Amino acid sequence: MIDKELGNIIKLDRHSYVKVAYHGTRPMGKAERTKIYGASTQKDFSAGQFAPIDTLFSLPDAFMYSQLVTFIDDNRLRFPHLQKKTYKQVYADVRTAVDLCHRDGVIKDKVGLDPGQYIQAEPGIIDMLKRYRASGRKVFLVTNSLWDYTNVVMNHINGFSAESERNLDWLKYFDLVIVGACKPQFLENDRLPLFRVHPEDGLNRLSNMDNALFDPPKKTLGSGKVFQGGCFQHLHYLLGVQGDQLLYVGDHMFSDVIRGKRSLGWRTVLVIPELESEVDVALRELVRRKRIQELRELRDELDEWIDRLSLLLVSCERDENCALSEREIAIESEREKALEELGAVKAAFAEELRLYHESFHPVWGQMLKVGYQNSRFAQQVVQYACLYTSKVSNLGLVSPEMNFRTQLDFMPHDQVRA
């Protein structure tokens, strides 16, 4: 997350304890980190002071913000106007700049000239859409992008990147297309008007879908399937499904998954592009991972042994002169030996864990973990995503009739050892 007020980038575990922190581009030590975010001052990380980094769109914000925080810290004396510039104002400037780039077309117009240079190929999407359509299921597309850009991207996915080759054939893979959806408002506001888009000329016309007098779904879909704006109620009505009958796939934790699952009861699939790399690294580091598990088990065994020795010392009866008996001396010697060994095991464990996480990312480590705890992001995945995968086309690797069943939930007392 970004701490907008203090200029920090932080990584939290599932209990919202800050385990990794940077001020700008400078790493923060444990003492400094604990002083600011310690347990005694647990903060509400959903408050306005913090901004989540939970999608690829957040990464430019975080990168630019951290660079600017460091620049300001290093140059306040050189540039007097920076002396009154707060970190929160810097974050607002970054957001304004990035939003402007999306609104004024400087990004999407450039992508539209050569989609292949900017859009990662995912050849399995069309086959996946064909399978779902053939199975009798209704397929829809809801995007914040407007019609012109959506048409460019979908043509590129369908194999027609050049402007001269673009056509409307891709529309046959969908029962319904909604552009300019303005998520997350699309999932919240039930009073937003819906416009019908005419793909042939790209013009919008106000539809009567913004009131209760809907056309019958078959007639509506038969006379046009591309719309702009609207809200979730329009989507439910046009498709004839709602709640857990609807499976929504998105790559934005807040705008797609949390809202859809918590507010509307949709089934959700979260796309995590980094997951593929994470799995590859995990497979490559299996030996180190096994070593970490062995060290952890050894640490726990030594903890338990030291605890037993401590109990034995407490239970020993002293003679009237309070002198240590030979048995007590032997127990204390064994305890000191175990404590020394425990220190060495802890050091080895910490070093192996550090190397393991650095193999995923030199700064932030494994994305879904902090140490051996789930990260805050991972906790949200568990809580709100029915499924998660590295790319949407992975759904096409199995039949649409596939049942995805949850794993067993385990609490510590469920893990009974034989």
Secondary structure, DSSP 4 states (H G I P E B T S, - for coil): -EETTTTEEEEEBTT--EEEEEETTEEPPHHHHHHHH-GGG---TTSTTEE---STTHHHHHHHHHHHHHHHHHHTTT-GGGTT--HHHHHHHHHHHHHHHHHSSTTHHHHHH-HHHHS---THHHHHHHHHHHTT---EEE-SS-HHHHHHHHHHHTT--SGGG--SGGGGG-SEEEES--TTGGGT-TT--EEEEETTTTEEEE-GGGSS-PPPHHHHHHH--EEEE--HHHHHHHHT--GGG-EEEES-IIIIIIHHHHHH--EEEEE-TTHHHHHHHHHHTHHHHHHHHHHHHHHHHHHHHHHHHHHHHHHSPP-TT-PPPHHHHHHHHHHHHHHHHHHHHHHHHHHHHHHHHHHH-TTT--TTEETTEEBHHHHHHHHH-SEEES-GGGGGGS-TT----PPPP--GGG----
